[in-house]
């Protein structure tokens, strides 16, 4: 296994912002659709997938969200959307896009090793993010392209890579400095392109709520402002769809990859180096989680590490990969660690004492079974019912729904993940 060194929370949090140092946009023609909708595809439906990173399931009941409320009245709202394990940005976005669990699509964390490749995937590393070989499965924009439909992305995990050799026809490199208003304006422009070039699948991403939640915490003025800002951007898009008379052609989905919670007392963080010898280990620790990789497999060492943590900590537990809960759906892939360290909600685990001071106000990454880690799912469109509230949904249920809304006949990742398709009412 390639050496990475200890990764701490600060690295994890700063990752998204480091991407802002890269050039904005690369728009090009893909080998999928070739930038033009196939003959007979111009009448196909349109789909806009919006991700509001870090938008907790309960934010709509806490903050005014007039635009999201419009979607609720006009369409469907889930009580919450349960993230996959771990409740982090990259694995969950890619599960939403593919209908697969991280053990199936390979993006198991924001940063992780691959023994067969001899290196690590880092979300802040442009060469990794743009390398399609890291990404398994088939995201919705690739499915669309392979079916002769143009796709476009204003950010979404995986859209900067040629997955299966197929990128979106048009895409932008992530840049946090680009205002949300500019992103929305571009999407509105795409929806006005001539039908032969108009994207039928569009992704749009906002990081603002997640950033405010990390930096200032739940209940902060800054978080309220971020929610209001993103809601206003979505409202502008809804208005434009109405003004362009596309309401009968466009399905719009709003999701979030995970929720957000505050730390109980960072000063009481469990410091791994106080209890285990880091020699021969690679530690990926982010406050709400820690993954411990062994440079060389050693069952005895793994057991000793697990027991040392569990004997000295009352607010979390260490679990060996072989004993991980079934609902986590981890596999024996070397991309997963030998040891997972899972704090109770609000409690923190760090690699070393220096990392304690770098903890933010809010975070995510805790067990997805916690409601605080749940995000949102809203949907509206010509084939969806109005004013319907449903129960909890899963991130892996979104892809099959998108296939149906786009009228694409493609294989399902797994039939049992197609529950949301029953909501679609379309005359065939």
C-alpha positions as CSV (number, residue, x, y, z in Angstrom):
1,X,0.0,0.0,0.0
2,X,1.3,3.4,-0.9
3,X,2.3,5.6,2.0
4,X,0.0,8.6,2.5
5,X,0.8,9.7,6.0
6,X,-1.7,10.7,8.6
7,X,-4.6,12.7,7.2
8,X,-6.4,14.9,9.7
9,X,-9.6,16.8,9.8
10,X,-8.2,20.1,8.5
11,X,-7.2,18.4,5.3
12,X,-10.6,17.0,4.9
13,X,-12.4,20.3,5.4
14,X,-10.0,22.3,3.3
15,X,-10.3,20.0,0.4
16,X,-13.2,21.6,-1.4
17,X,-11.7,25.0,-1.2
18,X,-8.4,23.8,-2.6
19,X,-10.2,22.9,-5.7
20,X,-10.9,26.6,-6.2
21,X,-7.3,27.1,-7.2
22,X,-7.9,25.2,-10.4
23,X,-9.0,26.7,-13.7
24,X,-12.8,26.9,-14.2
25,X,-14.3,25.1,-16.9
26,X,-13.6,22.7,-19.5
27,X,-16.4,22.3,-21.9
28,X,-16.0,19.8,-24.7
29,X,-17.6,17.3,-26.9
30,X,-18.0,13.8,-25.5
31,X,-17.7,10.4,-27.3
32,X,-21.2,9.7,-26.0
33,X,-23.7,12.0,-27.6
34,X,-21.1,14.0,-29.4
35,X,-22.7,17.1,-28.1
36,X,-25.9,16.6,-30.2
37,X,-29.0,14.8,-29.2
38,X,-29.6,11.7,-31.4
39,X,-32.2,11.6,-34.0
40,X,-35.7,11.2,-32.5
41,X,-34.4,12.2,-29.0
42,X,-35.4,15.9,-29.1
43,X,-38.7,15.2,-27.5
44,X,-37.2,13.3,-24.6
45,X,-37.8,14.7,-21.1
46,X,-35.4,16.9,-19.3
47,X,-33.9,16.4,-15.9
48,X,-32.2,18.9,-13.5
49,X,-30.5,17.3,-10.5
50,X,-29.6,19.8,-7.8
51,X,-27.4,19.0,-4.8
52,X,-27.3,21.3,-1.8
53,X,-24.3,19.9,0.1
54,X,-24.9,19.5,3.9
55,X,-28.5,20.4,3.9
56,X,-30.0,18.6,6.9
57,X,-33.4,17.0,6.7
58,X,-34.7,19.4,9.4
59,X,-33.5,22.6,7.9
60,X,-36.8,23.2,6.0
61,X,-38.6,23.2,9.3
62,X,-36.1,25.6,10.9
63,X,-35.4,28.1,8.2
64,X,-37.7,29.9,5.6
65,X,-37.3,28.1,2.3
66,X,-40.0,29.5,-0.1
67,X,-38.5,27.9,-3.2
68,X,-38.1,24.5,-1.7
69,X,-41.6,24.8,-0.3
70,X,-42.8,25.5,-3.9
71,X,-41.4,22.1,-4.9
72,X,-43.0,20.4,-2.0
73,X,-46.4,21.8,-3.0
74,X,-45.9,21.0,-6.7
75,X,-44.3,17.6,-6.2
76,X,-42.8,15.1,-3.7
77,X,-41.0,15.6,-0.5
78,X,-39.3,12.8,1.5
79,X,-39.2,13.0,5.3
80,X,-35.4,12.5,4.9
81,X,-32.9,10.9,2.6
82,X,-30.5,8.5,4.4
83,X,-26.9,8.7,3.2
84,X,-24.8,5.7,2.5
85,X,-21.8,4.9,4.8
86,X,-19.8,7.0,5.3
87,X,-21.9,10.2,5.5
88,X,-19.4,12.1,3.4
89,X,-19.6,14.2,0.3
90,X,-17.9,12.1,-2.4
91,X,-19.3,8.6,-1.7
92,X,-22.8,9.9,-1.3
93,X,-22.9,12.1,-4.4
94,X,-21.6,9.2,-6.5
95,X,-24.2,6.8,-5.0
96,X,-26.9,9.3,-5.9
97,X,-25.6,9.4,-9.4
98,X,-25.2,5.7,-9.9
99,X,-27.7,3.9,-7.6
100,X,-24.8,1.9,-6.1
101,X,-23.3,1.6,-2.7
102,X,-19.6,2.8,-2.3
103,X,-18.5,-0.9,-2.1
104,X,-20.0,-1.3,-5.6
105,X,-18.8,1.9,-7.3
106,X,-15.5,2.3,-5.5
107,X,-15.6,5.9,-4.2
108,X,-15.6,4.8,-0.6
109,X,-14.5,8.0,1.0
110,X,-13.3,11.5,0.2
111,X,-9.7,10.1,0.2
112,X,-8.7,6.4,0.2
113,X,-6.0,4.0,-1.1
114,X,-6.1,1.6,-3.9
115,X,-3.6,-1.2,-3.5
116,X,-3.8,-2.4,-7.1
117,X,-3.0,1.1,-8.3
118,X,-0.4,1.8,-5.6
119,X,-1.7,5.3,-4.8
120,X,-4.5,7.2,-3.0
121,X,-7.5,9.1,-4.3
122,X,-7.7,12.6,-2.9
123,X,-10.7,14.8,-3.5
124,X,-8.4,17.9,-3.7
125,X,-6.1,16.3,-6.3
126,X,-7.2,17.3,-9.7
127,X,-5.5,14.4,-11.4
128,X,-7.5,12.0,-9.3
129,X,-10.8,13.8,-9.6
130,X,-10.5,13.8,-13.4
131,X,-9.3,10.2,-13.7
132,X,-12.2,8.1,-14.8
133,X,-10.5,4.9,-13.8
134,X,-11.3,5.6,-10.1
135,X,-15.0,5.5,-10.7
136,X,-17.0,2.3,-11.1
137,X,-20.6,2.0,-12.0
138,X,-22.5,4.2,-14.5
139,X,-23.6,7.7,-13.4
140,X,-26.8,9.1,-14.9
141,X,-25.0,11.5,-17.2
142,X,-23.0,8.7,-18.8
143,X,-26.2,6.6,-19.2
144,X,-27.8,9.6,-20.9
145,X,-24.9,10.1,-23.2
146,X,-24.8,6.5,-24.2
147,X,-28.5,6.8,-25.0
148,X,-27.9,9.7,-27.3
149,X,-28.8,12.5,-24.9
150,X,-26.6,15.5,-24.2
151,X,-25.7,16.1,-20.6
152,X,-24.2,19.1,-18.8
153,X,-22.8,19.6,-15.3
154,X,-22.2,22.6,-13.2
155,X,-20.4,20.5,-10.7
156,X,-21.2,17.1,-9.3
157,X,-18.9,14.3,-8.1
158,X,-17.6,12.4,-11.1
159,X,-18.6,14.9,-13.8
160,X,-15.0,16.1,-14.3
161,X,-13.9,12.6,-15.4
162,X,-14.5,10.5,-18.5
163,X,-16.2,7.5,-16.8
164,X,-16.2,4.5,-19.1
165,X,-14.5,6.9,-21.5
166,X,-17.6,9.2,-21.5
167,X,-17.7,12.6,-19.8
168,X,-20.7,15.0,-19.9
169,X,-20.9,16.9,-23.1
170,X,-20.3,20.1,-21.1
171,X,-18.8,20.4,-17.7
172,X,-17.0,22.8,-15.3
173,X,-14.2,22.1,-12.9
174,X,-15.2,22.8,-9.3
175,X,-14.5,26.4,-8.3
176,X,-16.0,27.6,-5.0
177,X,-15.4,31.2,-6.0
178,X,-18.0,31.1,-8.8
179,X,-21.2,32.7,-7.5
180,X,-24.3,30.6,-7.2
181,X,-26.1,33.1,-9.4
182,X,-23.6,32.5,-12.2
183,X,-24.1,28.7,-12.0
184,X,-27.9,29.1,-12.2
185,X,-27.6,31.6,-15.1
186,X,-25.6,28.9,-17.0
187,X,-28.2,26.3,-16.3
188,X,-30.9,28.6,-17.6
189,X,-28.9,29.3,-20.7
190,X,-28.5,25.5,-21.3
191,X,-32.3,25.1,-21.1
192,X,-32.6,27.7,-24.0
193,X,-30.2,26.1,-26.4
194,X,-31.5,24.7,-29.7
195,X,-33.2,21.3,-29.2
196,X,-30.5,19.4,-31.1
197,X,-27.9,20.6,-28.5
198,X,-30.0,21.2,-25.4
199,X,-28.8,19.1,-22.5
200,X,-31.4,16.6,-21.3
201,X,-29.5,15.9,-18.0
202,X,-28.1,18.8,-16.0
203,X,-26.4,18.7,-12.7
204,X,-26.1,21.7,-10.4
205,X,-24.2,21.8,-7.1
206,X,-24.1,24.3,-4.1
207,X,-21.6,23.9,-1.3
208,X,-22.6,27.0,0.6
209,X,-24.8,25.4,3.3
210,X,-22.2,22.7,4.1
211,X,-19.4,25.4,4.3
212,X,-21.5,27.5,6.7
213,X,-22.4,24.5,8.8
214,X,-18.8,23.5,9.2
215,X,-17.5,27.0,9.9
216,X,-20.2,28.4,12.1
217,X,-22.4,25.5,13.2
218,X,-26.1,24.8,13.4
219,X,-28.2,27.7,14.6
220,X,-25.7,30.3,13.3
221,X,-26.7,33.4,11.4
222,X,-24.3,32.4,8.7
223,X,-26.0,29.1,8.2
224,X,-29.4,30.8,8.0
225,X,-28.0,33.2,5.3
226,X,-26.5,30.3,3.3
227,X,-29.8,28.4,3.3
228,X,-31.6,31.6,2.2
229,X,-29.1,32.2,-0.5
230,X,-29.3,28.7,-2.0
231,X,-33.1,28.7,-1.8
232,X,-33.2,32.0,-3.7
233,X,-31.0,30.5,-6.4
234,X,-33.3,27.5,-6.7
235,X,-36.3,29.9,-6.8
236,X,-34.7,31.8,-9.7
237,X,-34.3,28.5,-11.6
238,X,-37.9,27.5,-10.9
239,X,-39.1,30.9,-12.2
240,X,-37.0,30.5,-15.4
241,X,-38.5,27.1,-16.0
242,X,-42.0,28.5,-15.8
243,X,-41.1,31.5,-17.9
244,X,-39.6,29.3,-20.6
245,X,-42.8,27.2,-20.6
246,X,-40.7,24.1,-19.8
247,X,-42.7,23.0,-16.7
248,X,-44.3,20.2,-18.6
249,X,-41.0,18.9,-19.9
250,X,-38.5,19.3,-17.0
251,X,-38.2,17.2,-13.9
252,X,-36.3,18.9,-11.1
253,X,-34.8,16.9,-8.2
254,X,-33.2,18.5,-5.1
255,X,-31.1,16.3,-2.9
256,X,-28.4,16.7,-0.3
257,X,-25.6,14.2,0.3
258,X,-25.8,14.3,4.1
259,X,-26.9,16.4,7.1
260,X,-24.8,18.3,9.7
261,X,-24.4,18.1,13.5
262,X,-22.4,20.1,16.0
263,X,-19.6,18.8,18.3
264,X,-20.6,18.3,21.9
265,X,-17.2,19.3,23.3
266,X,-14.1,19.2,21.0
267,X,-11.8,19.4,24.0
268,X,-12.9,15.9,25.0
269,X,-11.9,14.4,21.6
270,X,-10.5,10.9,21.6
271,X,-6.9,11.2,20.5
272,X,-5.8,8.0,18.8
273,X,-2.1,8.5,19.3
274,X,-2.7,8.6,23.1
275,X,-3.9,5.0,23.0
276,X,-2.3,3.2,20.0
277,X,1.1,3.0,18.3
278,X,0.8,4.6,14.9
279,X,3.8,2.7,13.5
280,X,2.7,0.8,10.4
281,X,-0.6,2.5,10.2
282,X,-2.2,5.1,7.9
283,X,-4.9,7.1,9.8
284,X,-7.6,9.0,8.0
285,X,-9.3,11.0,10.8
286,X,-11.9,13.7,10.4
287,X,-13.4,14.3,13.8
288,X,-16.7,12.4,13.1
289,X,-14.8,9.3,11.9
290,X,-11.4,7.7,11.7
291,X,-10.4,5.0,9.3
292,X,-7.2,3.1,10.2
293,X,-5.3,1.2,7.5
294,X,-2.6,-1.3,8.1
295,X,0.4,-1.0,5.8
296,X,0.8,-4.8,6.2
297,X,-2.2,-7.1,7.2
298,X,-1.9,-8.2,10.8
299,X,-5.0,-9.6,12.5
300,X,-3.4,-9.6,15.9
301,X,-2.4,-5.9,15.6
302,X,-5.9,-5.0,14.4
303,X,-7.6,-6.7,17.3
304,X,-5.2,-5.0,19.8
305,X,-6.0,-1.6,18.3
306,X,-9.7,-2.2,18.4
307,X,-9.6,-3.4,22.0
308,X,-7.3,-0.5,23.1
309,X,-9.8,2.0,21.7
310,X,-12.9,0.3,23.1
311,X,-11.4,-0.1,26.5
312,X,-10.6,3.6,26.8
313,X,-13.5,5.3,25.2
314,X,-17.2,5.5,26.3
315,X,-18.4,7.8,23.4
316,X,-17.5,5.7,20.4
317,X,-16.3,2.3,19.2
318,X,-13.8,0.7,16.9
319,X,-15.0,-2.0,14.6
320,X,-13.0,-4.4,12.4
321,X,-13.9,-4.5,8.8
322,X,-15.0,-8.2,9.1
323,X,-17.4,-7.2,11.9
324,X,-18.8,-4.1,10.4
325,X,-22.7,-3.7,10.6
326,X,-24.4,-5.1,7.5
327,X,-26.1,-1.8,6.8
328,X,-22.7,-0.2,6.2
329,X,-22.3,-2.5,3.2
330,X,-18.5,-2.5,3.3
331,X,-16.6,-5.2,1.5
332,X,-13.2,-6.7,1.6
333,X,-11.9,-4.2,-0.9
334,X,-8.5,-2.7,0.1
335,X,-10.1,0.7,-0.4
336,X,-11.7,0.0,3.0
337,X,-9.6,0.1,6.2
338,X,-9.1,-2.8,8.5
339,X,-10.5,-0.7,11.4
340,X,-13.3,1.8,11.5
341,X,-13.6,4.2,14.5
342,X,-17.1,5.5,14.9
343,X,-17.9,8.2,17.5
344,X,-21.3,8.8,18.9
345,X,-23.1,11.7,17.3
346,X,-21.4,15.0,18.3
347,X,-18.3,13.3,19.7
348,X,-14.9,13.5,18.0
349,X,-12.0,11.2,17.2
350,X,-8.7,12.7,16.0
351,X,-5.3,11.3,15.1
352,X,-3.3,13.6,17.3
353,X,-3.7,16.5,19.8
354,X,-2.8,19.1,17.2
355,X,-5.9,18.1,15.3
356,X,-8.3,19.1,18.2
357,X,-7.7,22.8,17.6
358,X,-8.6,22.3,13.9
359,X,-12.0,20.9,14.5
360,X,-14.8,23.1,13.0
361,X,-18.1,24.0,14.6
362,X,-20.2,21.5,12.7
363,X,-19.5,18.3,10.9
364,X,-20.8,15.1,9.3
365,X,-19.3,11.6,8.8
366,X,-21.1,10.0,11.8
367,X,-23.1,6.8,11.4
368,X,-25.8,7.3,8.7
369,X,-28.4,5.7,11.1
370,X,-28.4,9.0,12.9
371,X,-31.3,11.3,11.7
372,X,-28.9,14.2,12.0
373,X,-26.9,12.8,9.1
374,X,-29.9,12.6,6.9
375,X,-30.4,14.9,4.0
376,X,-33.3,16.0,1.8
377,X,-35.1,14.7,-1.3
378,X,-37.6,16.8,-3.2
379,X,-38.8,16.3,-6.7
380,X,-41.2,17.9,-9.1
381,X,-42.1,17.2,-12.8
382,X,-44.8,16.4,-15.2
383,X,-44.8,12.7,-14.4
384,X,-44.8,13.1,-10.6
385,X,-47.7,13.6,-8.2
386,X,-48.3,16.9,-6.4
387,X,-48.2,17.6,-2.7
388,X,-47.1,14.1,-1.7
389,X,-44.9,13.5,1.4
390,X,-43.2,10.1,1.6
391,X,-41.1,8.4,4.2
392,X,-37.4,8.0,4.4
393,X,-35.6,7.3,1.1
394,X,-32.1,6.2,0.4
395,X,-29.4,7.8,-1.7
396,X,-29.3,4.6,-3.9
397,X,-32.9,5.0,-4.9
398,X,-32.4,8.2,-6.9
399,X,-30.8,6.7,-10.0
400,X,-33.6,4.3,-10.9
401,X,-36.1,7.2,-10.5
402,X,-34.0,9.4,-12.9
403,X,-34.0,6.6,-15.5
404,X,-37.8,6.5,-15.4
405,X,-38.2,10.3,-15.6
406,X,-35.9,10.4,-18.6
407,X,-37.7,7.4,-20.2
408,X,-34.4,5.6,-20.6
409,X,-34.6,1.8,-20.7
410,X,-31.4,0.8,-19.0
411,X,-30.5,-2.0,-16.5
412,X,-31.2,-1.2,-12.9
413,X,-28.3,-1.5,-10.4
414,X,-30.6,-3.6,-8.3
415,X,-34.4,-4.1,-8.5
416,X,-34.9,-3.6,-4.8
417,X,-33.6,0.0,-5.1
418,X,-36.3,1.0,-7.5
419,X,-39.0,1.9,-5.0
420,X,-39.3,5.5,-6.0
421,X,-40.2,4.5,-9.6
422,X,-43.7,3.6,-8.4
423,X,-44.3,7.4,-8.0
424,X,-43.9,8.0,-11.7
425,X,-47.2,8.3,-13.5
426,X,-46.6,8.3,-17.2
427,X,-48.8,7.2,-20.0
428,X,-46.8,5.0,-22.3
